Amino acid sequence: MIEEMRMQGLGVIADAVLPLGPGFTAITGETGAGKTMVVTGLGLLLGQRADSGAVRAGTGQASVAGVWIVPSAGDIADIVADAGGDLEPAGDGLAELYVSRTLSAEGRSRASVGGRAAPAGVLSALAEELVVVHGQSDQLRLRSSVEQRDALDRFGGALISTCLDAYTASFTRWRELDAEITEITENRDRRAEEAGRLREALALIEATAPETGEDTALAERAERLANAEELRLAAALARGSLSSDEGDADASALVAEARRALERATDSKLAEIAESLADVGYRIADLAGQLSAYLADLDESGPHELAAVEERRAALTTLTRAHGSLDEALALWETGSARLAELDDDGERIERLEAERDAARTVLDEAAAQLTAARTDAATRLGAAVTDELHALAMPDARLEVSVAVGAESAHGRDDVSILLAPHPGAEPRAVSKGASGGELSRVMLAIEVVIAGTDPVPTFVFDEVDAGIGGAAAIEVGRRLARLAESSQVIVVTHLAQVAAFASNHLSVVKASDGAVTASSVRRLEGAEREAEMARLLSGLTDSDAALTHARELLSLRGLVA
């Protein structure tokens, strides 16, 4: 539940703290005082879209902060931990969660969860676990067939959820196969052209038979052959300097002579140096051998080899121009055969895919049938339960039915779900989207939420003028039912009816004050005489009317008769 909320610079509310807590909280106030801003502020905390128009004129930004009491472990704790936030231990397996959001006049929004900055999406994820908000717009949405189907699915709980997951997976698989078949058949000519180009490319690569790194090696070889005479002179000079075949003084002879001179000495230090000179001699001999091999290679090469190298390089250049690089040509050689086989196999592939699609359709039909059966069973139970609730909401003769008919196939099933209402005996059930009045729609929505709460519990309910279009005895029953709902969930209601507010265990009033130029509102908790006066104002528009005060006290006495 939300324990406390503070709003600053939001609409007409300059600075207000709402002590909420458990049970049933009613929020009342004069028209234009800013009651709806309370729901707006709560919506900001729940990740709803921010509107800079809600920022109070003359202030740079609006801010809303709330303290939630949540389980210290579970889904909510996981969401907070993933966002990098922290929970404050509150004992008995509970914790405090601090959430805030600021909105600038320019439309920039920032959120904080558990002391850490977080995107609004984290607030939305928390909202799904913490609260259900209903306003007059939600009553209008109840006229939507999609909303009616979603309400039935929520009531159906785990069984419908499991069936829907299986159906969605089957539908996705069938649609993927169908799309693949369509793509192949519709693009047959394009795929044939691709196959022809790929076949030519692979034939050229096969004929050229390139090797990894061959272009680089050939470039180096061509450079060497083009400068063969200059390289031969350099290598021969170096070879003669290291080891001469003509008896001239060379490095090898000089090092050998130096080694022999040191070996004739008896000093151990000179002996070590002589060993090092021996290693140098071996190294010189090795280098001389490498130079000899290099010269022999040059001698064996000639103009004919240079021409062959350049011809090979030209062949590789053709591949490089076609594919960007030799590596990409080799990569195509590795993967192209499989792609060509795929393109050439369209006929067999289509037959194979069609068989898979037929099998997927069978699985989809079974999943759809199971989903329809689960919804049909849940629809019977939901209709009966909501009918009972409507009887307790001053609609004693009303009957609600939930129809599950064959509908268009979609990712959500093949069912067309309709909520039908017969408001009095003898009346044929009609879709609430056509036959329900505003007051009836309000009570149907409340009854559905109460019933669904039994299978899909929600910690907090927020109702913005759930009593729209009703009054008198019906309003009393709505207040009584909200009070019973508050025994298991936190209930926050923005109302203009004293009959509803009378059943609240916590009554807050949004009070409007004006200095002649600027209007500002604050929030006060009402008790005793102040609450009686506010109830009288709701009943008659007067706070000091004896008749209204007497009626207010009568209504307040009903709170003890909730059960």
N, C-alpha and C positions, 0 to 999 in steps of 0.2 A: 504494500500500500504506500501511498504518498503521505508522508507525515506532515510536511510543511512546504509551502511554496511562497517565494517572494518575487514580486514583479515591480520593475522600475521603468518609468518612461514608456509604458505601453498604452497607447490610446489615451483615454482620459485618466488612466491610473498613473499618478505620479510616483507613488511608492506605497506598496501595500504588502502585508504579510498575511497569508492565509493559513491559520492553524486547522489542519484537516483531520488527520488521525483516522482511527477505525470507525466503523458504523456508517450512518446515513448523515451526510452533510447537505443541507439545503442552502443555496445561495440566492438571495433575493435582492431587490433594489428597484428604484424608480427607473422608468424608461430613460435610456440615454446615460444612465449612471456608469455603465461599463461592465454589466454582468457577463456579457458575451466575451469580453476581454479576458476573463478568467479561463474560459475554454480555449481562447486563442493562445494564451500564455502556456497552458498545459499542452496544447498542440505543438508549440515550439519545442518544449522539452521532449516531445515524442517524435521529433524528427520531421514534422510536417513542413511543407514549403513555407519559407519566410517571405513576408510581404513588407517591404520598407514603409508602406503606407500606414502600418500599425505603429510606427515610431512616433511618440508624442512630439507635437510641434514645439520647437524651441530647444529640443534636447538632441544631442549628437547620436545617441543610441538608446535602444531598449534592451533590458536584460531580464532574464527569468532564471531563477535557481530553485531547485527542489531537492528535498531529502526523501528518499524512498527507503522503506524497510523491506528487505528482500532476504531470501534464504542465503546463507553463507556459502552454500555449495549447490551446484546444479547448472542449468543452462544459462541463467542470468549471470552467475559468477564467471562462467566460461567466456561469455561475451565481453564482460568487463576486463577480464584478464587478457583476452586477445587484443583488446584496445590499449593495453598497457596501464589500465587504471587499477585502483585499489578499493577494497571494501573495508569499512570500519566495523570491527566486531561489536555486536550489540547483545550477545548472550543468547542462550536457548536456541542455538543454530541459526540465528538471524544476524543481519549486518545492515549497516547504513550505507546507502549509495548516494553520493553527491553528484548531481547533474546540473549543468548550467548551459545557457545559450545567450549570446548577445547578437543584436541585429542593428547595424548602422543605418543612418538615414539614407546612405547611398546604396543599401541593399546587400552589403557584405555581412555574412553570418559566420559565427564561430561557436563551436560547441566544446564542452568539457565533460568527460565521464570519469568519475573516480579520481579527479585531480589531474587528468591528462587530456590534452587536446585530442579531439576525435572528430571524424566526419559525421555529417548528419545521418548517414546510413547506419551508424552504430546505434543512434537514438531510435531509429525506426526498428532495428532488430530487437532492442529492449522493449519497445512498445508492444510488439507482437506477444511478448511474454507477460506484460504487466497490466495492460489496460485495453478496454473496448470503449470507444467514444461514439455516442449517438447524438446527432442533432436532427433538425428538421430536414436537412438535405439527405440524411440517412433514411428517413421515412420515405422520401421520394425514391431513393435507390431501391427500397424494398419492392417497388413496383417493377423493377428490372428482373427478367427471368434469370439472368446470371446471378444476381444477388440471392434470389430464392433458391437456386441450385446450391450455391455456396452455403446457405443456412442449413439446408438439408444435409449436406456433406459434413458440416461441423457437428450436427446432432448425431449423425451416424457413427462418429468417432473412429476408432482404430480399424473396424471392419471395412468401412467405406474407403478409408485412407489407403488400406492395403490393396483393395480391389482397384482403386483409381490409379495407384502407382503401377500395378501390373498392366492395366489397360493402357496407360500413357506410354509405358515402355514398348508394348506390342504395337501401338499405333505409330510410334516413332520409327520402329523397325520396318513396318509395312510401308510407310511413306518414303523412307530412304530407298528401299528397293524399287518402289514404283517410280521415284524420281530418276533413279539410275537407268532404268529401262527406257524411260522417256528421253533422257539425255542421249542415249545411244541411238535410238531410232530416229530422233529428230536431227541428229548431227552425223548421220551416216556418211554423207558426201564429204563433209569436213574431215571426218576421221579417215576416209579413204585417201584424201589428199595428204593428210599427215603421214599415213602409212607409206605412201609413195616417196615422199621426201625423206622419211627415215630410212627406207630401204636403200635409196641412193647413197645417203650419207654413210650407212654401215658398209656398203659395198666399197666405197672409196677408202674408208678406214682400213677395211680388211686387205685391200690391194696394196695400200701403203705400208701397213704393218708397222706402225710407229712403236717406239719403246720409250719408257719414261726417261726423261732427261736427255733424249737423243739429240734434240735441237741444240741444246747448250754444248754438248760434246762435239757436234759437227761444226759449230761456229768456232770453237777453239781449234779444231783440226784444220779448218780452212784458213784461219789466221796463220797457223804454223806453216802450212804448205805455201802460202802466198809469200812468206818471208823466209823461205827455206835457205837461200844462200847466205843471208845475213846471220841466220841462226846457226848454220853450219860453221861459219868462221868463228863465231863466239864460242861455240861448244868445243871446237878443235883447239882453240887457243887455251881454253880452260883445261882441256884434257892434257895438252902438252905441258902446261905449268904444273899439273899435279903429278903426272907420270909420263915421261917421254920415252918413246921406243927408239930414239936415235942417240941415246947416251948423253943427252944434254942434262945439265944440272936441273933437277926438278924438286918439287916439294917433297915427294916421297923419298928421294935419295938424301936430301938434306936432313929430313927427320930421322931416317935410319942411321945416318952418320952421327947425329947428335945422341941418339940412343946408345950406340956402341961406345961412344966416348964416356958416357956416364956409367955404363955397365963395367967399364974397366976400373972405375974408382971403387974404394972400399967403404964409402960413407953410406949409411942406411938411408939418410934423407935423399941423397942423389939417386939411390936405387928406386925409391918411390917415384921420383920424377921420371926416371927411365921407364918405369912401367906405364906412366901416363903417356909418355911419348910413343910407346908401343901401341897404345889405344888410338892415338892420333894417326899413326901410320896405317892402322887397319881402316880407320874412317876415311883417310885419303884414298886408299885403294878402293874402297867401296864407292866413293864419289866418282873416282876415275872410271870405274866399271859402268856406272849409270850414264856417264857422259858418252862412253863408247857405244852403249846400247842406243842412246838417243841419236848419235851420229849414224849408226847403222840403219836406224829407222828412216832417217832423212835420206840416206843413200838409196834405200829401197823405194822411196816415194818418188813420184815424178809428176809431170804435167797431167798424165792420164788420171792419176788419183785425185788431183785437185778438181778436175772436171767431173769426176764421179761424185765427189763430196758436194759440189755445188748443185749437181742434178738432184741429189738426195735432199738437200736443203730446200730446193724449189718445191719438191713434192710435199715436204712437211709444211712449207709456207702455205700451200693450198689448203691444208687442213686447218692451220692456224687462222687463216682468214675466214674460213667457213664457221669455225666454232669458237673463236676468241683466243684460244690457247691450245697447246698440245695436250695439256692436262685435261681440259674440258672435252677434247676429242676422245681421249682414252676413257674418260668417265662415261661418255655416251656409248662407247663400245661395251662397257660393263653393263649398262642398264638398258640400252636400246633394244636388245633382242627380246627382253621380256615385254617391253612396251609394244614392239612390233607384233609379237605373238598375241598380245591383248587386242590390238587393233584388227588383226587379221582374223580374230576368233569371235567377231561380233555375233554371227549367227548362233554358234554354239553357246556363246556367253548369254545371249538373250534368252535362249531356251532354259539355261541353268538358272538365270535370275528369275524368270517367270515361275519356275518350279518353286524357288525359294519364296517368291512373293505369295504364291498360292498357299504355301505352308504357313507363312506369316499371317495371311488372312484368316486361316482356320484358328490360329492361336488368338488373333484379335477378336474374332467372333465369340470365342469362349470367354475371353476376358470381359467383353462388353456385356455378355449375358449375366455373368457373375456380378458385375457392377450394377446392372439394372435390377437384379434380384435384391441386392443389398439395399439399394435406394428405395425400392418398392416397400420392403419390410420396414425400413426406417421411416418412410413417409406415413405409413399407417400409425406407427407409434407417435410420431411428431404431431400429427393431426389431432390425435386423441388427447395428448398432453397439453397442447396449446388450447384446445377447446376447454379443458378443465380450468386453465389459467384465465381464459376470457370470462368464464362464469364468475370467477372471483374478482374480475375487473368491471363489474356492473354491466356485463353483457350476458345475462343468464340464459338467453335462448340462442346464443350464437353457436355456430358450428364451423370449425375450420377443417378443411381437407387439403391434403398435399397430393397433387396428381403427378404421376410419372408416366409420360407418354413417349411414343417413339418420336425422336427428333433427328435433326441433321447430325451426321457424324462429325466429330471434332476431337481435339486433343483431350476434351473433358468427358467424352462418352457419347452415347447416342440417345440420351434421354432429354426430354423437354419437361422441366420441372415447373409446376405452377402451384401457387398457393391460392386456394379458393375459400371464400368466406360467404356463409349464409347467416346474415345478422339476426334473423328472426324466423320462427317456425313457418314452414310453408314456402320459404324463399329458396329458389334454386341457388346452389353455390356459384358465385361468380368470382372471377379473378380479382384479387385485391387491387390490381393495377387499373381496374375499371369501376368496380362497384363500391369500394370502401371510402368512407368519408375521412376527413383529416383526423377526427377524434378516434374513429375506429382504427385507422392505420397506426396511430400512436400506440393504442393498446395492443394491437396485434404485434407490433414491433417489440414492445416491452414483454409480452407473453412469450414470444419466441426466444428472446434473450434469456429470460428466466429459465425456460425449459432447457435450452442449450447449455446453460451454466451447470446443469446437473450432470452432463456428460463431458463437457469441455470447460472446466472451471476457469474463471478469470479473476485475478486478484482485485481488480478495480474496474468499476463501471462509471462512466461519465455520461450523463444525459443532459443535453441542452434543450430545455423546454419540451421534454417528453410529453408534457400535459397539453400540448397545443391542440385546440379544438375540442376540449372537454371541460367539464365543470360539474358542480353539484356532487351528487352521490358517486358518479364515475370518478371524479377527481379524488374523493376520499378513498375509494378502493385502490386507485393507482398509488396514492401515498402509502396505504397500508401494505401493498405488495412490495413497494420499494423498501419499506422498513424490514419486511421479512427477508428480502434479498440481501439486505445489509447485515443479516445475522451470519452470513457465510462469506461475504465479499464487502469490500469498501465501495460505497455508493456515493457519488457526488452528483447533485442535481441542480441545475440552474432553472428556476421556476418563477412563475408570476402568480401561482395559486396558493392561497393560504391552506387549502385542504391538503395539498401535498407537503408543504413546508411543515405542517403541524406534526408530522410523523418523524421529523428529523431529530437525531440525537445531538446534532451540532448545527446551529443556525448562524450563518454569516450574512451580513448585509453590506452591499456595496453602496457607500454613502457619497453623494455628490455635493460638492461645495463650490462656490464661485465667489471671486472677489470683484465681480463686475466686468472683468476683462478676460480672465482665464478660468476655465472649468477644470477641476481636479477631483478625483475620486479616491477614496480609501476604503478599507475593509474592516468591519468591526464584528466581533462575536457578540451575539445577542443572548441575553438571559433575563429571566424574570419580567419585570415591567417593560423593559425595552423590547423584548421579544413579543409581548402581548401587543404593544403599540404597533410594531411592524406588521403583525398579523392583521390587526384592525385596518391598517392602511391598505394591505392587499385586498381585504374584503370590501372596503367602502371608499378608499381614497382618503380617509380621515384617520388620524392617529389617536384622537381623543373622543371619538364617538362612543357613548356608553353602550349602545346596542352592538356596535362592531366589537368593542372590547369584550362584551359578554360572549358573543359568538366565537371570538378568538380563544377565550378560555375554554369554551366547550370543545373546540377542535383540539386544543392542546391536551385535553383530558383523554382524547381518543388514543393517544400514543401508548398508553398502558394496556390497550385492548388489542394490540397487534396480533397476538397469537390467536 
